[in-house]
Amino acid sequence: MHQRNSTRRSFLRQTLQCTAAALGAAPLARGNGRNALPPVRAITRGPRYHWFAYYDKLQFDPTGRFALGMEVDFEHRSPKPNDTIKVGMIDLEDGNRWIELGQTNAWCWQQGCMLQWRPGSSSEILWNDRQGDRFVCHILDVKSRRKRTVPFPIYSVSPDGKTAVAADFRRIQYMRPGYGYAGLEDPFRDERIPKDSGIWRVDLDTGQAELVISIAEVAAIAYPHGDLSEATHYFNHLLFNTDGSRFIFLHRWRGEKGRSGFRTRMLTASPEGRDIAVVDDNGMTSHFIWRDPAHILAYSEQKPHGRGFYLFKDQTRDFDLIGGDIMKRDGHCSYLPGNEWILNDGYPDRNRNQTPYLYHVKTGRKVELGHFHQPPQYKGEWRVDTHPRFSPDGRSVTIDSPHGGNGRQMYLIDISDIVA
């Protein structure tokens, strides 16, 4: 076993060194020292382009053998209503074989079609699509290929796989193009604060959907830091906590008096839409993840530290700075199993390199996982964030990146030596 693992590590390291050499990069350090980058290999290839998108969805099946992904034949423009992409999975134990599973017309570059493994299932996956005048969610058993369709899209799924919550993708697309789906107009586009748009709770077994939180309800909650009387509101970025008892949602608006762009506050609620709590109302909350049922790691701006990652306690206004100056830049954060390590990344630096990394919570140690170049044509809506995701055993990380010279593809990073 030791010899086989050593051979595998050597092969992966050689793969990354060959990629780096092809891009004109400096040779990678060998060995397991602190300055050595871990092995990386491509798990998809051209001529078509592949990516998974967001960082807070289950990309891997419970065994870690199959990784979900999407396939498209163009880049560098916004999706049109009739642009169809393929949905599939990669067999990591069979030469990274691509297995096609379906397709969709409801997707965006940043968050895809909400493709994810159904929590608690060894064989079912979910993704959104458009059928006629509505968005829907497909549930497919990848072994039997039996598929059924829930007549409502989903955003985040509870840890038991039975319930989903969803924002209004029509409203999101209208308010922030590139994060919703093309093809259907927002029926409330002339309303600043609609009462019939908001967050729905979806039963994934019966397909029943119920509006549990309206935009009007949340917009009525007092905001002490500005005048929202002329603002237009929407919801985005929903995520269940680790036991399914509550979920996060971001309340966003444009048109606040005296400000340009959009502003944000972070709230939580029960799956039934009850016990709504404002957790962060400073106006700038970005990426977040639940550490446990009661604590949220989120990029925010708080006095006296300024911008950084903070650990908020749900249903309170308590928080602590995490990572200090080491995690000062915004990124797509998650906790590896056991909560000992935080997996994170950052946007391109001055040389347009993206650097996913691990942060050891107890010691403050930062371990970089590679430097992945993003050519300048990847910008705005169709940029390629690395969006690092971890395998079920926490020993591998996948990223999206165009650094290999053949468009956006997915790469697997072996972090087993780091977290062992």
SVG drawing of the C-alpha trace seen along z (x, -y; Angstrom):
<svg xmlns="http://www.w3.org/2000/svg" viewBox="-48 -61 60 63">
<polyline fill="none" stroke="black" stroke-width="0.4" points="0.0,0.0 2.8,-2.4 4.5,-1.8 1.3,-2.3 0.6,-5.6 4.1,-6.8 3.8,-6.0 0.6,-7.9 2.0,-10.9 5.0,-10.9 2.8,-10.6 0.6,-13.5 3.5,-15.7 5.0,-15.0 1.7,-15.9 1.7,-19.3 5.3,-20.0 4.6,-19.2 1.7,-21.7 3.7,-24.4 6.6,-23.9 4.1,-24.2 2.9,-27.5 6.4,-28.8 6.2,-28.6 9.1,-27.9 9.6,-24.2 7.7,-23.0 9.5,-22.2 9.8,-18.5 9.3,-16.8 6.8,-17.6 8.3,-20.7 6.3,-23.8 7.2,-25.5 6.3,-22.5 3.0,-22.7 0.8,-19.6 0.3,-17.4 -2.4,-18.6 -3.9,-16.9 -6.5,-17.7 -9.7,-15.6 -11.4,-17.0 -10.0,-18.0 -11.0,-19.8 -12.1,-20.5 -15.2,-21.2 -15.1,-23.2 -15.9,-21.9 -16.6,-23.3 -18.6,-22.7 -19.1,-26.3 -20.0,-27.0 -18.1,-25.9 -20.9,-25.0 -22.5,-22.1 -21.7,-18.4 -19.6,-17.7 -18.5,-14.2 -20.5,-11.0 -20.1,-9.6 -17.3,-7.2 -15.3,-10.0 -15.0,-8.1 -17.4,-10.3 -17.2,-14.1 -20.0,-16.0 -19.4,-18.7 -20.9,-20.6 -19.9,-20.7 -20.3,-23.6 -19.0,-24.3 -18.4,-28.1 -17.0,-30.7 -16.7,-34.5 -20.3,-35.6 -23.5,-35.5 -25.8,-32.4 -28.8,-32.8 -32.1,-31.2 -31.5,-28.4 -27.9,-27.6 -27.9,-24.0 -25.1,-22.6 -24.5,-18.9 -24.5,-17.6 -22.2,-14.6 -19.8,-13.0 -16.1,-12.1 -15.0,-8.6 -11.8,-9.3 -10.9,-5.6 -11.3,-5.0 -9.1,-7.4 -11.3,-10.4 -14.0,-9.1 -16.8,-11.6 -20.2,-10.1 -23.1,-12.2 -26.2,-12.3 -28.4,-15.0 -28.7,-18.6 -30.2,-22.0 -31.2,-25.4 -31.2,-27.0 -27.6,-27.9 -25.1,-30.7 -21.3,-30.8 -20.9,-31.5 -23.3,-29.0 -24.0,-26.6 -27.4,-24.9 -27.2,-24.1 -25.8,-20.7 -25.1,-18.6 -25.2,-15.2 -28.4,-14.7 -27.3,-14.6 -27.9,-11.3 -28.0,-9.5 -25.4,-7.2 -26.9,-7.5 -29.1,-10.6 -28.1,-14.0 -30.1,-17.2 -29.9,-20.1 -32.2,-22.9 -33.6,-23.2 -36.2,-25.2 -39.4,-23.7 -41.9,-25.9 -42.7,-28.9 -41.1,-27.7 -37.8,-26.6 -37.8,-23.0 -35.4,-20.6 -34.5,-17.1 -33.6,-14.3 -31.7,-11.5 -30.6,-8.1 -27.2,-7.7 -27.3,-4.0 -30.8,-3.1 -31.1,-6.3 -34.6,-6.9 -35.4,-10.6 -38.3,-12.6 -38.9,-16.3 -39.9,-18.6 -41.9,-21.6 -39.8,-24.1 -36.0,-25.0 -33.8,-24.5 -30.9,-26.5 -29.8,-24.7 -30.6,-21.2 -31.0,-20.2 -28.4,-17.7 -31.1,-14.9 -31.8,-15.5 -35.6,-15.9 -36.0,-19.7 -34.7,-22.5 -35.0,-26.2 -34.9,-28.5 -34.8,-32.1 -36.5,-33.6 -34.0,-33.1 -36.1,-35.4 -35.6,-38.2 -31.9,-37.4 -31.3,-37.6 -33.1,-40.9 -31.3,-42.5 -27.9,-41.0 -27.5,-39.4 -25.2,-36.4 -26.4,-34.9 -29.9,-33.9 -31.1,-32.2 -31.9,-33.5 -35.2,-32.7 -37.9,-34.0 -38.7,-37.6 -39.1,-38.7 -42.9,-39.3 -42.2,-41.7 -39.6,-43.8 -41.8,-47.0 -42.1,-46.4 -39.3,-47.6 -40.5,-45.4 -42.7,-42.5 -44.8,-40.6 -45.2,-37.5 -41.5,-36.9 -38.9,-35.7 -37.8,-32.3 -39.7,-29.0 -39.5,-25.8 -39.6,-22.7 -40.4,-19.2 -38.1,-17.1 -40.3,-13.9 -43.7,-15.4 -42.6,-18.5 -44.7,-20.8 -43.4,-24.4 -44.5,-27.1 -43.4,-30.8 -42.1,-31.0 -40.4,-34.4 -41.3,-37.3 -39.1,-40.2 -41.6,-42.6 -41.5,-40.9 -37.7,-41.2 -37.5,-44.7 -39.7,-45.9 -37.1,-44.9 -35.5,-48.1 -32.1,-48.9 -30.1,-51.3 -27.3,-52.2 -29.1,-53.9 -32.3,-55.0 -33.9,-52.2 -37.1,-54.1 -36.2,-54.1 -34.3,-50.8 -35.2,-47.8 -34.8,-44.5 -34.0,-40.8 -32.6,-37.6 -29.6,-35.5 -27.2,-32.9 -29.1,-30.5 -27.4,-27.7 -28.7,-25.2 -26.7,-24.8 -25.1,-21.5 -28.1,-19.9 -30.9,-21.4 -32.5,-23.4 -31.8,-26.9 -30.6,-28.4 -28.8,-31.6 -30.0,-34.0 -28.6,-37.3 -31.0,-40.3 -29.6,-42.6 -30.8,-45.9 -29.9,-48.6 -30.8,-52.3 -30.1,-53.1 -30.0,-56.9 -26.4,-58.2 -24.9,-54.9 -24.2,-53.1 -24.1,-49.4 -25.8,-46.8 -25.7,-46.4 -26.2,-43.3 -27.3,-42.0 -27.1,-38.4 -30.1,-36.8 -31.1,-33.3 -34.4,-31.5 -36.0,-28.1 -36.9,-26.1 -40.5,-27.1 -39.5,-30.8 -39.9,-31.4 -37.6,-33.0 -35.9,-35.3 -32.7,-36.8 -30.4,-39.5 -26.9,-38.3 -24.8,-40.9 -26.3,-44.2 -23.2,-46.3 -24.0,-46.4 -21.2,-44.2 -21.5,-40.5 -19.9,-38.3 -19.0,-34.6 -19.9,-32.4 -20.1,-28.8 -21.6,-27.2 -19.0,-25.7 -21.7,-24.0 -25.4,-24.5 -24.8,-27.7 -21.7,-29.4 -21.2,-31.1 -17.8,-32.0 -18.4,-35.0 -16.4,-37.7 -17.6,-41.0 -16.5,-44.4 -16.5,-45.0 -14.9,-47.6 -12.2,-47.9 -10.6,-45.3 -12.1,-46.3 -12.7,-43.7 -11.9,-40.0 -13.4,-36.7 -15.5,-36.7 -17.1,-33.8 -20.7,-34.9 -22.9,-33.2 -26.4,-32.7 -29.3,-34.6 -26.9,-37.0 -24.7,-39.9 -21.6,-38.1 -18.6,-37.6 -14.8,-36.9 -12.2,-37.7 -10.7,-34.6 -7.4,-34.4 -6.3,-38.0 -4.2,-39.4 -3.7,-35.9 -7.3,-35.7 -7.8,-39.4 -9.0,-39.0 -12.4,-37.8 -12.6,-34.2 -14.8,-31.0 -14.5,-29.4 -15.4,-26.0 -14.4,-23.8 -12.7,-20.5 -14.3,-17.6 -13.4,-18.0 -13.2,-21.8 -9.5,-21.8 -8.7,-23.4 -10.4,-26.1 -10.3,-25.7 -10.3,-29.1 -9.1,-31.0 -8.9,-34.6 -9.5,-36.6 -6.7,-37.0 -3.7,-39.0 -1.8,-41.7 -0.3,-38.9 -3.8,-37.4 -2.9,-34.3 -5.4,-32.7 -4.2,-30.9 -6.4,-28.4 -5.1,-27.6 -5.6,-25.8 -5.7,-27.7 -5.0,-25.7 -7.4,-27.2 -5.4,-26.3 -1.9,-27.4 -2.7,-30.1 -0.6,-28.2 -1.4,-28.9 -0.6,-26.3 -0.9,-27.4 -2.2,-24.8 -1.0,-26.3 -0.9,-29.5 -3.4,-29.2 -3.2,-31.9 -6.4,-33.4 -6.0,-35.0 -7.5,-38.5 -10.3,-37.4 -11.9,-35.7 -13.5,-38.6 -16.8,-39.8 -19.7,-37.4 -17.7,-34.7 -14.6,-34.8 -13.4,-31.4 -13.2,-31.5 -11.4,-28.5 -14.3,-27.8 -12.4,-25.0 -14.4,-21.9 -13.2,-19.0 -13.8,-15.3 -15.8,-13.4 -12.6,-12.2 -11.1,-15.7 -8.0,-14.5 -8.6,-16.0 -9.7,-19.3 -11.2,-20.2 -11.0,-23.6 -12.1,-25.2 -9.4,-27.0 -8.4,-28.0 -4.7,-28.0 -3.9,-24.9 -4.4,-26.7 -7.5,-24.8 -10.3,-26.8 -12.0,-26.2 -11.4,-22.7 -11.5,-20.9 -8.4,-20.0 -7.8,-17.7 -5.3,-18.6 -4.0,-15.9 -3.9,-17.5 -3.5,-14.2 0.1,-14.9 -0.9,-18.3 -3.9,-17.2 -2.5,-13.8"/>
</svg>
